[in-house]
């Protein structure tokens, strides 16, 4: 994708950054929410949500850096 095409959809870098941040935060929240809803056993919920978090961090996309290391 070229810069002109990118800036047809986003007026500037900040808007692009915020859209990416929203997308990746939503993905993390969705995976943790799904882990919470997968069982009613609280011990399993803790395990599932912890796994969902660490799976997100370990993913090859590096999206966790955008979410947790941005200033």
Secondary structure as UniProt FT lines:
FT   HELIX           3..9
FT   HELIX           13..37
FT   HELIX           42..58
FT   TURN            60..61
FT   HELIX           63..68
//
